[in-house]
Amino acid sequence: MTDMNVIDSATPILIAGGQFMQSVPDDMAECLSPADIAGRAAQAALSSLSVAGGVAGLETHIDLIASVRTFSDSSPAYSSPFGRSENFPMSVANRIGAKPKHLIYDVIGGQSPQKLVTECCSLLNAGAFEMALIVGGEALGNTKAAKAAEAVLDWAEAPEVSEGCVFEDRGFGDVTRMVSASEVNHGLFDPMLYYGFMETARRAQTGLGTDAYLQQMAELFAPFSNVAETNPFAMFRERFTPTEMARKSPRNRQLTTPYLKHFVAKDGVNQGAAVLLTTVGKAKDLGIPRAQWVFLHGAADTQEKLLLERQNLSQSAALTHAFETALTSADMTGDAIAHFDLYSCFPVVVFNACKALGIKEGDPRPLTQTGGLPFFGGPGNNYTLHGIASMIGTLQNNPDDFGLIHGNGGWMSKHSVGVYSNQSPNDGRWQVTDSSEVQKTLDEQPAHPQIASAEGRAKIESYIVIHGRGEPMGALIIGRLNATGERFYARAAMNSKRVLEELMQDGTIGKQVTVTNTPQGNVFELYDSKFE
């Protein structure tokens, strides 16, 4: 560890993390808003320093607040009937008594928290700001309960911004690399549908049958529930064995192939997280103890192609490059990392991350700090900020160790990875991270050919059967035309129970179909089906 006296004063550090969770109250009038919850998390971060380091009043030094975009501001499907803050980071500032000079409201995606950490570190290192707060909060559980109870709540805010303060609302960001017109035309809006395609493709590539693959997913995710059970900020504190995870039941019904309910992120949560950053020089001036300092040693941000354009439907090249680049920039290997928080909205993401890190089955290192999105909870775009807040405490308590955070947005579309430690950089200086070259490499990779309007004979490359109340209701495939190899989406022409059940058999991948284009999109029929 480099002596603190020779660490460059401009080196950025994370000094505190805070979290907050509200169980849905019996009295709907007590339901906190997203800004309330985020404010509680920010106060928790500030209070933790007051207790651990004897440092108070830090809110007066915060000159940058960056907020993760709430789900209600990310999609019409999650819009709140109770109003919203017109300036979310300012609403948080008012709750903690901060007077920032710059406010950021970031784009959608679960990569946002880690990406904001990397960005804020660069801004602090450049001297643009002295102290930054990254914060987010969700009240999705309260919203759902209050709507069901027909409660009257007022969460609308229009906070005033002081003269000279800049509010930077980044909007949704570029979604054209996540969703195409063909996907919209075939009703592909729910992330579970995309992940179902990727997971099903991975199952076929492993050679496992549906039951064996379900058990593999259960073995991967059951240990996550063990962590959530003991986490006071987890929304769903219940331990599951692999057998329980893989067993269908009314509580664990089939959703979209191949997922049962226990395997997917649960967004009915009320959770907030916050992280406080500054520089070594500022920390010394304020008397923040060296034991509180956590350094970002390496980071990377990458973006993937559309799903049909990827060379392998079950993998994300952008994910692999993000892990490799972050580890290389930190001069580390996956074997040297002691603590992880891998994005866990669906098993296929964790399988991909483990492969990129070289983590083999049976590795004793926990893959989550929180308990993961199906068990800790999936607070919209903000989940990974909980992982970072938890990692700060882990590394403060284990100063010789390194930890790795992975944030994922879309359907393995956007990736942000960070490598952290209480140990300082070897040369005492922070290296600015730049992912532009690796992104250029990704962008130059050839896209798999696709076609929006498909006609003719084809084979199934992946499929999903959508369930309602545990029963099969409809199906979609990703197919490849025999004549050209072009990929396409198509719906089942016949949604009879027999056809849907046949689609769920182990031999579905590779089956021949006939695809026809209609004004409502492509439809397919099983070429060798008895039920044509």
Secondary structure, DSSP 4 states (H G I P E B T S, - for coil): ---GGGS-TT-EEEEEEEEEE-PPPSSGGGPPPHHHHHHHHHHHHHHHHHHHH----GGGG--EEEEPPPGGGT-GGG--TT--BSSHHHHHHHHHT---SEEEE--SSTTHHHHHHHHHHHHHHTTS-SEEEEEEEEEHHHHHHHHHTT------B-----TT-EEEE-TT---TTT--HHHHHTT--SHHHHHHHHHHHHHHHHT--HHHHHHHHHHHHHHHHHHHHT-TT-S------HHHHHS-BTTB-B-BTT-BGGGS-----EEEEEEEEEEHHHHHHHT--GGG-BEEEEEEEEEPPPGGGSSSTT--HHHHHHHHHHHHHTT--GGG--EEE---SSHHHHHHHHHHHTPPTT--S-S-SS--TTTT---GGGHHHHHHHHHHHHHHHSTT-EEEEEEEETTTTEEEEEEEESSPPTTS-PPPP--HHHHHHHHHSPPPPB-SS--EEEEEEEEEEEEETTEEEEEEEEEEETTT--EEEEEES---HHHHHHHTSTT-TT-EEEEEEETTEEEEEETT-TT-
